[in-house]
Amino acid sequence: MPIVAQSTETTDWVSRFADEVIEESERRAPGKPVVVASGLSPSGPIHLGNLREVMTPHLVADEIRRRGHEVRHLISWDDYDRYRKVPNGVEGTDASWAEHIGKPLTSVPAPKGSAYPNWAEHFKAAMVASLAELGVEFDGISQTAQYTSGVYREQILHAMKHRGDIDAILEQYRTKKAPPKKQQQSQKPVDDAELEAEAGSGAAEEDDGSSGSAGYFPYRPFCASCGKDLTTVTAYDDDTTELTYVCTEDGFTETVLLSEFNRGKLVWKVDWPMRWAYEGVIFEPSGVDHSSPGSSFQVGGQIVGIFGGERPIGPMYAFVGISGMAKMSSSKGGVPTPADALQIMEPQLLRWLYARRRPNQSFKIAFDQEIQRLYDEWDKLDGKVADGSALPADLAAHARAVRTAAGELPRTPRPMPYRTLASVADITAGDEDQSLRILSELDPANPLSTLDEVRPRLDKAEAWINTHVPADQRTIVRDEPDTELLKSLDEPSQQSLRLLRDGLADHWSLDGLSHLVYGVPKVQAGFSADATAKELPPEIKTAQRTFFALLYHLLVSRDTGPRLPTLLLAVGQERVRRLLGE
C-alpha cells in the first residue's frame, strides 16, 4: 500500500525526507539509483541506539521504493576499524583480549565458543539476523574487504597528495572545544538508560591523523610485525608513492609502495567523507555526537569536496532510552541489542517505535512492565486503522511498521492482548495444554483452536516473563486454601466471596469475569452490578481495591498480581472455589 506524499501538515517525517532525498538525488545524480547509507562498527554488541542509525535511512529508503524509485541502502560495516578496548560483559572474553587492541576488528579472535571466524563477524551476525526479522533490505559493505582488496587505492593516493589541504581544514577545528559535558548531556532524555550511538558510524574514533617531523598524514598503516595501527608515517614520496612507517609498539619499520600496499586505512575523519564521494551517498543520518565543532560529520562536509563529492543530507538523531535499566553505552555489559528486543516484542512494534518519532526526538524502548502499556497503545492504533479513525501521521507510522515496499511482515494471526498472554505464560509456567485451555475460555463464542493462532506474540510475552520479570514478582498460585485468613474474615468479606463464587459459572469468560469482580462491591453497597462510575460514590473504588487485595491474598499470597479475570480463568473454576473457601 503506497503512502502518497501530502502537505507538510499531514505527512509524516519519513515522507518529507523522501521528498528532499529524491529531489537532491535528481540534482546530484539524475537517472541513477538513490543512495542512502548507514555505518555500523561491530566493535561489540550493536545496541538499540545504533539501530536508529539503520532504521532512519531504512524508512526513508523504503518510502522511496514505494514510490517506484530504485534505491540502495548501504550499510558500511566498519570492521576495519581498530579494536579500541575490551567491552565489559561479553561472554567468552577475558582480560587477555587486550593484547589485540590496535588491530583491525577482523583480525581479533571471536569470543570463545563463537561460530564465527573473528570479532567483527561475531557481532555483525546478530545484527544481520535482526535486520532480516525487521524487514530491512540493505547492501552490506565490509570495509576490511574494500581496503584489503585495493578498492580505495586511488582515493588513498589522492588523500595523501592533498594532505596539506586536509590538514588545513582540520586545523580550523583543532583549537575549538566541544560543549561542556553537562551541556551535551542536557540533550538526552532524563531516563533510566540512554544508549549513545558511540559505535554507530565509526564516530567513536574521531581520528584526524597525526603530524610528526615528516608532516601530516591522513593514512595509518597496520604494522606488518604486530598487526596494530600504532604506527607513524616517517616519510612519503608523492611521485613514487614510497612510504616509510615505524611502529611505536615494537619498533618495527618498513618501507612500502602505497600504490601497491593494502594493509592500512584512511583516518576516520577522512575515511567517512571519502566514502560519501565514492558511493555517491545522498542521505545519511548522524548521531548527536556529531553536533560539536570538529566532529567528523561537520569536518567531513568540507573534506568531502577534496574527493569531488558533497556531504549527504540527513538529520541528527537523538538518543534512545531503555526503561528500567541503568545508564549504559556499548562499552558496558548488558547493553540491550535489537535481538534482545525482538525476543520480547514483534518486529512491527519495534519498527513502530522508530517510525513514529522524528529522528531528533528521543524515545524509550521498554523491557519492564511498560512494554504492556506500549502493546496496549499499539493494539489500540491497530483498531483505529481497521475502522478508519486513525490520524494521517499515525496511519503512516502504522503502515511503515507492518509492511515494507516488499510486502507485509509476518504477524500474529489472532493478536490477543500482550498483558493477557504474559499473565497466562506466568501462571502456567509455559505449559502449552494449560495455556490453550485458558486462552480458549477467554472468548467462549470464538474459542482458540491452537496456540499457533496467537504466535509469535505468545512466545514474545513468555520470553518477557522468563527473562525480565524478577522471580519475586512471578505468580505462584496457592496449592491449599489460606484457612487462617478465611477464618479471620468478617461477614461483609465472606459475603463478597460468596457473591463471587456464586457468579463464576455464569460469567466464565474474560469479559464476564471482569464484570463480576468489579460488580461484587457494587452489589454489596446496594447498587446494580452494571452501575457506571458516574452513578457510584467514591468509596466504591476503595471497596473494589480492598476486595481485589483479598482475592490476591487468597489466590497467590500477594497484594497484587495479574489481572483478576485472567488469573481466575487460569486457576480454573474448581480450584478458585476451593481457594476462596467453598
N, C-alpha and C positions, 0 to 999 in steps of 0.2 A: 504494500500500500504506500504509494509515494506521498511525501509530505510537501505540499506546494507552498512555495515562499509567499508570504503575505506581507502586510505592513509591519513596520518595526514594533508597533504597539501590540500586535497579536502573535508574532512569530517568536520562536524560542531562540536562545543564543546560538544554537547549532546552525540554524538556517541563516542567521545573519552572517556568521563566519563563512559559511559555504558561499554566500553571495560574494563576499570580499575575495575569497580564495579563487573562485572561478574567474572573477574579473582580473585579479592580479596575474593568474596563470596565462590568461589570454594576452595580457600585455607583455609578459616576460617570454613566454614560450608558446606562441599560438600554434594550435594543431598538435601539440604534444600532450601526453598524459599529465594530469595534475599530480604533483609530488608533495606529499606531506610526510613528516618524519617524527620519530621518537628515538631516544637514546637510552639504553639501559646498561649499567655496569654490573655484571654478575660477580661482584666482589664479596657477596654474602647473600643472605635471604633477600629476595626482591620484594619489598613490602607494599602495603596498600597505598602508601604515599607515592611510591614510584609508579603505581598503576595509573595515577592521574596523568603521568607523562605519556601513557599509551592511550587511555580512554578518550582524552580530549581530541587528539587528531583522528582517532578511530571514528568517533561520532561524526566529525566533520567530513571525513573521507566517505563514510557510509552515506551521508546525505547527498554528497556529490554523485556517488554511484546511483542513488535512487533517481537522480535527475538525468541519468543516461550518459554521464561523462566517464571517460576512462581515468582511473586514479590509482596511484601506487602509494601505499602506506609503508614506508621504510622503517624498520626497527634496526638501528645500528647496535649490535652487541659490542660494547666497549670491552671486549675480552683481551685486548692487547694493552689495556691499562696496567699500571704497576700494581702489584699486591702491596697495599699500604700497611695493613695491620691484621692481626688475627681477631676476627669477630668473636664476641663473647657468646657463649651458649650454643655453639654449633656442635651438634653431636658428632663424635668421631674425630674430633680435633683436640690438640693439646698445645702446650707452650712450644713444642718443637716446630710447629708451623711457622714460627717467627723467623726461622732461618731462610725462608723463601721471600721475605719482604724485599721488594725491589724487582722481582721477576715479573714477567707478564702473567696475567691470571691463567692463561692457558698452559703455563709452564709450572704451575703449582699443583701438587698432588691433591686429588679429591679427598674429602673426609673418608676416614676408614669405613669400609663396608659399602661404599658407593659403587653403583654400577657404571659410573661414568669415568672417562679417562683423565679428567683434570678438574680443577676447582671451578673454572668458568662453566664447563659443560654441566657440572653437577647442579649448579644453581640456575642455569639457563633452562634446564629441562623442566623444572617445576613450573616456571613461568610460561613456557610454551604450552604445557598441558592446560594450565588455567586459561590462557588466552583462547585456546581451542574451545573450551567449555563455554566461554563468554561470547563466542561467535566473532572474534576479532580476526579479520583477514589481514595478513601483512607479508611483506617480503623481508626476510631476515638477512642481515649483512654482518658477517664476522669480521671485525677489524683486524684480528690476527691473520685471517686469510687474505685480506686486502693488502696489508703491509708486507707480509712474508712472500707474497707472490709477485710483488713489484707493481701492483696496480697503481699506486700513488707515486711512482718514481718521478714522473715529470713534475708533479706538484711539490714533491720534496726538494728537488733541484731548484725549482722556481722560488720556493720559500728561502732557500739558502742564498740564492742570488740576490734576493730582495730583503735580506736580513736587516739591513740598515733601516729600510722603510718600516719594517715590522717593529723594530726596536724603538723607533721614533714614536710610533703610535702608542706602544706600551709605556713609554717613558712619561707620556702625558698623565698617566693614571697611577704610576708607582708612588707618587707622593700624596695621593688622595687617600683619605681614610674612609673605611666603611662606617656606617652609622653605628653608634654605641650599641652594645649587645642588648641593652634594655630596650632601646628604641626598636631594634629588629624584632624582638620577641613580642612587642606590643601589637604586631600584625597578626599574631597567631591567635586562635580561639582559646579562651580560657576553658580548658577541658581536662579530662583525666589523662589523656595522652595525645601527643601530636607527632605525626610521622613526617619528618623532614625528608624531602626527596634528595638527600645529600648524594646519593649514588645514582640519581635518576638519569642524568645525561653526561656523566663524566665531570660534572661541575665540582665535585669534591676535590679534584686535583687543583684547579685554579692555577695551573702551572704555566708560566710565561717564558720559560727557558732560563739560561744562565749566561752571565757575562764574566769572562776571565781575561787573562792577559792577551789572548788572541781575539778578543771582541765578543760580541753577542751571537749566539747560535740558537735557532728555533727548533733544533733537532737533537735528539738524545739517543745514542746507540745503546743497545743492550750488550754488556760485556761478553766476549767470547769465552772467557775463563769461568766466571761465576754466574753468568746469565742475568745479572742485575743491571738496573739502569743508573747505578751510582757512578756515572761516568761524566767526564768533562771533555769537550772538544778542545784540543790544543792547537790545531792547525787545519785550515781548509783552503784548497785552491779551486777557484771558480772555473778555471779553464779545464783542468784535468779531472776535477771532482775528487781529488785525493784528500782524504780526511784522516786525521790522526786523533785518537782519543786515549785517555788514561782513566783507569778505574780507581776510584778512591777507596774501594773496598779491599782490593788485593794488590793494587799497584800495577795490574796488567795494562800493557799499552799495545795498540795495534794501529796500523795504517791500512786503509781500505780505499777502494774507488766507490764513491757514493752512487755512481751511475750503475753499479752492479750489486751494491750492498742492500740486503733486505732485512737486516736484524736491528731495527730501531724504529722510532716513530717521531712525528712532529709533536711538540709540546702541546698541551691541551688547548691553550688559548689561540693556537694557530691551527691545530688539527680540526677543531669544530668548524670554523668558517671555511677552511679548505673544503670540507665535505659539503657544506651548503652549496658552494660553487660547483663542485664536481658532480653532485647528484641533481642540481637544479631544484633545490628544496624551496617550495613556495610557502609552506605553513609548518611551523614547529613551535610548540609552547615552551615556556621556561619556568622554572620554579622561582619562588621569592628570593632565593639566594642570589639570583642574577640581577636584583634591583639595585645593588650597591655600586658605587663608582668603581670602575676597574674590573667588574665581574666579566666572565668570559662571554656572556651574551652581548653585553654593552660594547666591550672592546672588539668582539668579533664583527660587529656591524661596520667597523672601519677596516679591519683586516681583510674581510671578505672581498673588498674591492681590488686588493692586490692580486687575487686569483680570478678576477673578472666576473665576480658574482655580486649578488645583493643579499642582504640579511633577510631571512624569512619573516613574514608577518606572523603574528601569533600572540596569544595572551600570556601574561604571567599568572601562574596558577597558585592557589593558596594551599595551606596545609590541610591534611586530612586528620580528623580526630578519631580516636578509638575510645568508646565509652567503657568505663570500668577497668581500665588498665593504667599502670604507672607510665609516666612520660618515657618515651623511648626513641631511639634512632636505629638505623640499620646496623650500627656497630655494636649494639647491645643484644643480649639474648632475649628470646621470647617475642620477637617482633612479628606481629601478625602479617601473613602474606595473603595474596589472593586465594591460594589453595586452602588456607585456614578459613577464610570467609566462605568459600564455596563448599566447605564441609558442612556448614550450618545454614546456608541460605541458597536459594535457587539463583541461577545466573541472572534471571530477569530482575530480581530485587537489587543485586549488586550493580547491574548496569543502570538501573533507575537512579540509584544514589548518585552516580557520577553524571547522569544526563540531566537531572532536574535542577542542579545548581550551576550557575555560571562559574567558569574556571577561577575567577577571583574571589569566590565565596567559599569559606570553609564549611565543612560538614563533618558529621560523625558517622562512623560505622559501628554498630552495636554488637558486642559479644556478650553483653549481660542481659538482664531482663528487658532492656529497651528494645531488643530485637522483636519481642512480641508486639509492642506498640507499632514498630515500623511495618510489620507484616499486616497489622490491622489497617494501617493507613494505605498500604499497597492494595489490599483487597477492596477497600472502600473505593479507591480510584478505579480499580478493575470494574466494579459495579457501575460507576458513573460513566465509564467508557462504553459499557454494554448498553446502558439506557440513553446514551446521547447527551448526558448532562455535564460532561467534563469540560472544563475551560480549555481554550485552544492550546495554551502553553503546556498544561497538564496532559492533554491529549497527545501532544507531540512527544513529550518525555516518555509517556507510556508506550507509544509506538516504537520509540528507539530502544526501549527496554525489552520488548517482547519479540522484535524481529530486526533483521538486518536486510540489506538490499538482496541478499542471497535467499532470504525466506525466514519463516518462523523458527524461533528457538524451541526445542522440545520443552514441554511444560507438563505439569501435573494435570491429569485429566479431570480430577474432581478435587479442586483445591479447598479442602476443609480448613478452618482457622488454625493457624500455626500454634497458637496457645493451647488449643484443644488437643492437637496432635502431640504437643510436648507433654501435656498433662497425662495423656494416655501412655506415652512412652515411659514417663516417670513412674506411674502407678504400676504398670505391668512389667517393668524392667525389660521391656522389649519383647515380651512373649507374644508371638505372632497370632496364636489362636485367641488369646485374651484380647489382644488389640482389635482383631477383626470383630469379635463379639461386641465389644464396647462401641466401636465405630459404626457397626451395623444398627445399633439401637439408638444412635443419635437422631436419625430420621426414619422412623418405622415405615413411613409411607414410601420411602425410596431407599431401602437398605443397601448398604455397601455389599458387593458380592465378592470382592477380592481386594487385598491391600494394594495391588498394583494400581488401582484407581486413585490412590492418594500418594503414590510415589512419583517423583523423588522427594516431595515435601515432607512426608512422614520420616524418611531416612535423615533428612537435614535436621528436623526437630529432635529426633532421637540422638543424633550426634551432638547437638547443642546440650541436651540434658546430660549426656555422658561426659562431655569434655569441659563444660563451662558452668555447670551448676554445682556448687560445693556439696560434699556429702551430707553435711548437716542441714542442707536445705532440700534434700531429696525426700520424697514422700514414702513413708512406710506405714501401711495400713495395719492396725492392731489385729492380732490374732484372736484375742479374747476381749470381752466387754470390760470396761473400767467400772467394776462393781462398786468401788468406794465412791467414785464420783456420782454414779447413778443413785446410790442410796442417799447421798447428801443433797439431792436436788429438791427445791421447794415445789409446791403444787403447780404454779404457773410454768415452771421449766418442764415438769413432767407432762403437762398438758401440751406444750409445744411439740414435744417429741411424739406424743400420741397423734396429734394432728398430722405431723409429717408422715409417720408410719402408715396411717390410715389412707393417705392420699397417694402413696407410692405406686400402687398398681394402675391407677387411672391416669397417672402423669408420667409414665415411664418413657420419656423421650427427653432430649436436651431442652427443648422449649417448655415441655410440660413440667419438668423438674425445676426449671428457672422460675416459672410461675408459682410453683408450690413453695419453694424455700423462701421466696420473697413474700408470699401471701400469708404464711403462718402467723407472723407477728401482727399483720393487719387484722386477720380474723380474730385473734386473741384480744385485740383492742376494740373489737366491735365494728370493724369496717369490712367492706367487701374485699375479697382477695384481688379483685380487679380494680380497686381504687387507685387513682393516679397520685403522683407526688403532690400535685396541687390540692388534692382533696384531703390530704393527711396532715396531721400535726407533726412538728419537727421531731418529737420524741419517738415516732415510729422508726426513724432511721437508727436511733440509738438502740431500740429494741431489736432491730434486724441485726445490727453488729453483734449484740450480745448473744443472740440466737446462733449466728454463724460461728462465733467463737466456741460456743458449747458443742456444736456439731463437729468442728475440727478437733477439739479435745477428745471427744468420744470415738472419732474415726481414726485420727492419726497422731493423737497425743501432742498437738501443737496448737498455737493460737491462729495460725493461718495455713494455707495450702493451696492446691489447685482450685479452680472454680468449682463450687459445690455441686452443681448439676453434673459436671464431668466426673467428679470424684464419686458421686453416688452411683452413676452408671458403671463406673469402673469396678467399684466394690461389689455390685450386684445386689438385687433386692433381698435375697435371703440373708446375706451377711450383714447388710445395712440394718435390717430389722433386729438381728441378734445383737449387734454392737450398740444399738440405740435402746436396748432393754426390753425387747419383746419376749 
